[in-house]
Amino acid sequence: MKLNNNIFENTEVAFAHLTNSDLQRAKLLFSTVGNPLLVSAGSSAANLAIKLRLPVSFLFRLTVYDHFCGGETFEECKKVIEHLAENNVGVLLNYGVELKETEEDFEASVKENLSAIRFAGENATVKSVCIKLTGMGRFGLFEKIQTGNELNKQEQKELTQVKQRFHKLCKEAAKQQVALYVDAEESWIQDPLDAIVEEFMAEYNRQFAVVCNTFQMYRHDRLAYLEQQVLKAKKLGYILGAKLVRGAYMEKERERAVALGYPSPIHKNKKAVDADFDGAVNLCLEDIAQVYVCIASHSEPSNLAAMQKIDELKIERNHPHIWFSQLYGMGDNITFNQSKLGYNATKYLPYGPVREVIPYLIRRAQENTSVAGQTGRELSLIQQEIMRRKNC
Ligand SMILES: Cc1cc2nc3c(=O)[nH]c(=O)nc-3n(C[C@H](O)[C@H](O)[C@H](O)COP(=O)(O)OP(=O)(O)OC[C@H]3O[C@@H](n4cnc5c(N)ncnc54)[C@H](O)[C@@H]3O)c2cc1C
């Protein structure tokens, strides 16, 4: 089937998995999220409620949590996963609890991720587990490595522990044939994160992509880095795992660059980011035997361009090296229409105790107000579907 600009307009396909009351809740949610004043007031109130330990979990559960998260436990997530599987949509699982910085927390995070990998191994449509290296070691440690200052004995031990923790996860992921997607984070700690992921890809990605790095295409140096990574993988004979995103820390990156007086690592405008994102997708698709790619974006033009490129290159739409992904609760018009057309579609599904996932949800709401147009687009599609059902 030839693809055109209308493929993401089919709201019947996009929202078939939602009941009328789910749709009404989503409508209320995106109307609220579309109002920066309400989001700002709501975020402050939510943060205060957490600090005061007020019993607000049930309120979140009924509103934002169920829209954006899979559940508090794997058992609860199963319902959502099965629901998505009925529509041929897979899942990238993420423990949505915000990170703390003690050794006990790092060990607890490894334990949680090991359980997630085993759960993924038992559930065919859970394709990967998303992790952060700052969930296994201190932010300050990575920051120091990036400055080039020599690590003291204690810090060297910490780095060794980070790698031991990561090895544990990779071994289990290899055994369960589950991919580990390592998040990209702030640019001032990203160099050591990249170095560790590269080392692990070379070790584990011989038969399939156990480890995948994330490339933030809002950085002006990332397309060149990706090109270099493809060449390195070819030379050393492993599969490059590449999750492509635009990037989540634009404001923070720019503010820090101004405050410390260095050139911002972020592209000057969105157009340049879009060009690099699409360029990165093409680069990966043109070398698909060497690269395993996850195209993680809510941009309709970028998703359409990627789908057209797959067809143009005559790659099977469900090639095991190509995955699309959007956040659970967003971009359903992209995900479900992609899956209907035979492409590998997935949802990024956070899970975890409601109270502990609240900070993730607040960030999500704030990101929605800053991602121009996205909230309005979600709302108008939901309204369109409500009207369509009324007229049926
Ligand atoms: C499965 C998944 C995994 C993810 N993993 C990560 C991760 O590991 N690390 C991470 O940082 N993010 C991650 N993200 C978040 C991702 O970066 C944001 O969802 C994304 O930036 C939003 O862009 P978009 O492609 O969806 O949509 P679009 O709306 O097309 O793009 C919005 C993005 O473009 C960029 N942008 C907007 N305006 C400008 C401007 N004026 N100048 C320069 N850039 C601009 C920003 O990055 C902004 O977020 C992930 C997202 C998904 C779905």
The ligand as an SDF file (V2000), in Angstrom:
LIG
                    3D

 53 58  0  0  0  0  0  0  0  0999 V2000
   10.6550    5.4810   23.3080 C   0  0  0  0  0  0  0  0  0  0  0  0
   11.2570    6.7900   23.7190 C   0  0  0  0  0  0  0  0  0  0  0  0
   12.4980    6.8170   24.3160 C   0  0  0  0  0  0  0  0  0  0  0  0
   13.1040    8.0400   24.6690 C   0  0  0  0  0  0  0  0  0  0  0  0
   14.3550    8.0440   25.2270 N   0  0  0  0  0  0  0  0  0  0  0  0
   14.9860    9.2260   25.4480 C   0  0  0  0  0  0  0  0  0  0  0  0
   16.3270    9.2760   25.9150 C   0  0  0  0  0  0  0  0  0  0  0  0
   16.9520    8.2410   26.1540 O   0  0  0  0  0  0  0  0  0  0  0  0
   16.9080   10.4920   26.0860 N   0  0  0  0  0  0  0  0  0  0  0  0
   16.2510   11.6680   25.8130 C   0  0  0  0  0  0  0  0  0  0  0  0
   16.8490   12.7490   25.9480 O   0  0  0  0  0  0  0  0  0  0  0  0
   14.9690   11.6430   25.3970 N   0  0  0  0  0  0  0  0  0  0  0  0
   14.3270   10.4670   25.2150 C   0  0  0  0  0  0  0  0  0  0  0  0
   13.0370   10.4520   24.7630 N   0  0  0  0  0  0  0  0  0  0  0  0
   12.2710   11.7090   24.7550 C   0  0  0  0  0  0  0  0  0  0  0  0
   12.4100   12.3820   23.4280 C   0  0  0  0  0  0  0  0  0  0  0  0
   13.6370   13.0390   23.3610 O   0  0  0  0  0  0  0  0  0  0  0  0
   11.2430   13.3770   23.3000 C   0  0  0  0  0  0  0  0  0  0  0  0
   10.0580   12.6160   23.3010 O   0  0  0  0  0  0  0  0  0  0  0  0
   11.3840   14.0830   22.0240 C   0  0  0  0  0  0  0  0  0  0  0  0
   12.3890   15.0660   22.1220 O   0  0  0  0  0  0  0  0  0  0  0  0
   10.1430   14.7380   21.5290 C   0  0  0  0  0  0  0  0  0  0  0  0
   10.4020   14.8400   20.1360 O   0  0  0  0  0  0  0  0  0  0  0  0
    9.5440   14.1390   19.0150 P   0  0  0  0  0  0  0  0  0  0  0  0
   10.4570   13.5560   18.0030 O   0  0  0  0  0  0  0  0  0  0  0  0
    8.6090   13.1860   19.6650 O   0  0  0  0  0  0  0  0  0  0  0  0
    8.6300   15.2980   18.4670 O   0  0  0  0  0  0  0  0  0  0  0  0
    8.7980   16.7610   17.8930 P   0  0  0  0  0  0  0  0  0  0  0  0
    7.6200   17.4830   18.4500 O   0  0  0  0  0  0  0  0  0  0  0  0
    8.9620   16.7400   16.4180 O   0  0  0  0  0  0  0  0  0  0  0  0
   10.1010   17.4150   18.4970 O   0  0  0  0  0  0  0  0  0  0  0  0
   10.1590   18.0970   19.7090 C   0  0  0  0  0  0  0  0  0  0  0  0
   11.6220   18.0720   20.1160 C   0  0  0  0  0  0  0  0  0  0  0  0
   12.4060   18.7860   19.1430 O   0  0  0  0  0  0  0  0  0  0  0  0
   13.4750   19.4740   19.7740 C   0  0  0  0  0  0  0  0  0  0  0  0
   13.2580   20.9110   19.5820 N   0  0  0  0  0  0  0  0  0  0  0  0
   12.0810   21.5870   19.6430 C   0  0  0  0  0  0  0  0  0  0  0  0
   12.2680   22.9050   19.3970 N   0  0  0  0  0  0  0  0  0  0  0  0
   13.5950   23.0740   19.1720 C   0  0  0  0  0  0  0  0  0  0  0  0
   14.4200   24.2010   18.8850 C   0  0  0  0  0  0  0  0  0  0  0  0
   13.9020   25.4210   18.7800 N   0  0  0  0  0  0  0  0  0  0  0  0
   15.7400   23.9910   18.7350 N   0  0  0  0  0  0  0  0  0  0  0  0
   16.2890   22.7750   18.8510 C   0  0  0  0  0  0  0  0  0  0  0  0
   15.5510   21.6530   19.1310 N   0  0  0  0  0  0  0  0  0  0  0  0
   14.2270   21.8040   19.2790 C   0  0  0  0  0  0  0  0  0  0  0  0
   13.4000   19.0800   21.2550 C   0  0  0  0  0  0  0  0  0  0  0  0
   14.2180   17.9530   21.4130 O   0  0  0  0  0  0  0  0  0  0  0  0
   11.9350   18.7310   21.4420 C   0  0  0  0  0  0  0  0  0  0  0  0
   11.7420   17.8340   22.5140 O   0  0  0  0  0  0  0  0  0  0  0  0
   12.4190    9.2500   24.4210 C   0  0  0  0  0  0  0  0  0  0  0  0
   11.1620    9.2340   23.7970 C   0  0  0  0  0  0  0  0  0  0  0  0
   10.5820    8.0290   23.4430 C   0  0  0  0  0  0  0  0  0  0  0  0
    9.2550    8.0450   22.7580 C   0  0  0  0  0  0  0  0  0  0  0  0
  1  2  1  0
  2  3  1  0
  2 52  2  0
  3  4  2  0
  4  5  1  0
  4 50  1  0
  5  6  2  0
  6  7  1  0
  6 13  1  0
  7  8  2  0
  7  9  1  0
  9 10  1  0
 10 11  2  0
 10 12  1  0
 12 13  2  0
 13 14  1  0
 14 15  1  0
 14 50  1  0
 15 16  1  0
 16 17  1  0
 16 18  1  0
 18 19  1  0
 18 20  1  0
 20 21  1  0
 20 22  1  0
 22 23  1  0
 23 24  1  0
 24 25  2  0
 24 26  1  0
 24 27  1  0
 27 28  1  0
 28 29  2  0
 28 30  1  0
 28 31  1  0
 31 32  1  0
 32 33  1  0
 33 34  1  0
 33 48  1  0
 34 35  1  0
 35 36  1  0
 35 46  1  0
 36 37  1  0
 36 45  1  0
 37 38  2  0
 38 39  1  0
 39 40  1  0
 39 45  2  0
 40 41  1  0
 40 42  2  0
 42 43  1  0
 43 44  2  0
 44 45  1  0
 46 47  1  0
 46 48  1  0
 48 49  1  0
 50 51  2  0
 51 52  1  0
 52 53  1  0
M  END
$$$$
